[in-house]
Amino acid sequence: MTSDQLGRIMKRLLANFNDEGVRITNDTLHEEVLSDNDGFGSANSKRIYKALVRWVMIKNGKEDKKWPDDWLRMSVASLSERLV
């Protein structure tokens, strides 16, 4: 899996949480769409998105790398490059 492939998956996943109407591109910052207070208990867009991306990475034989502490402030392109 390349960072471009992961980026496309990330954009699709972000679109599912995008009730803010943000235009989803490689430059979209995760914090523009995701939040830790938009769900029910621990089931929020931030946690679900991260779990789904980790699942995709593992299912595609990639290492489950530690995510940067500031990943919400990172763009799709920046985070995908960091994770692959």
C-alpha positions in Angstrom: 0.0 0.0 0.0 1.3 3.4 -1.0 0.7 6.7 0.7 -1.5 7.7 -2.3 -3.6 4.6 -1.9 -4.0 5.2 1.9 -4.8 8.9 1.2 -7.7 7.9 -1.1 -9.0 5.6 1.6 -8.7 8.2 4.2 -10.6 10.7 2.1 -13.4 8.2 1.6 -13.5 7.6 5.3 -13.5 11.3 6.1 -16.4 11.9 3.7 -18.5 9.6 5.9 -18.0 11.8 8.9 -18.3 15.1 7.0 -21.4 16.7 8.4 -19.5 20.0 8.3 -19.6 20.1 4.5 -15.8 20.4 4.2 -14.3 19.8 0.8 -12.2 16.7 1.2 -8.8 16.8 -0.5 -5.3 15.8 0.2 -4.9 19.1 2.0 -7.9 18.7 4.3 -6.9 18.8 8.0 -8.4 16.0 10.0 -9.5 18.4 12.7 -11.8 20.1 10.1 -14.0 17.0 10.0 -13.2 14.8 13.0 -14.0 15.4 16.7 -13.9 13.6 20.0 -17.2 15.0 21.1 -19.6 14.2 18.2 -20.7 10.7 19.2 -21.9 8.6 22.0 -19.3 8.0 24.8 -16.1 6.7 23.3 -17.8 6.1 19.9 -16.9 9.4 18.1 -15.6 10.2 14.7 -12.0 10.7 15.8 -11.7 7.2 17.4 -13.7 5.4 14.8 -11.7 6.9 11.9 -8.4 6.1 13.5 -9.5 2.5 14.2 -10.7 2.1 10.6 -7.4 3.4 9.2 -5.4 1.2 11.5 -7.6 -1.8 10.4 -7.0 -1.0 6.7 -3.2 -0.8 7.3 -3.0 -4.0 9.2 -5.2 -5.9 6.7 -2.9 -4.7 3.9 0.2 -6.1 5.6 1.5 -2.7 6.8 3.0 -2.0 10.2 0.7 -0.6 12.9 2.8 2.5 13.5 2.4 4.9 16.4 0.3 7.9 15.3 1.7 11.4 15.9 0.2 13.1 18.9 -0.9 16.0 16.7 -2.4 13.9 13.9 -5.7 15.8 14.0 -3.8 18.9 12.9 -2.2 17.0 10.0 -3.5 16.9 6.4 -4.6 13.7 4.7 -1.4 13.7 2.6 0.9 14.4 5.6 -0.6 11.7 7.8 -0.8 9.1 5.0 2.9 9.6 4.2 3.8 9.3 7.9 1.8 6.1 8.4 3.1 4.2 5.3 
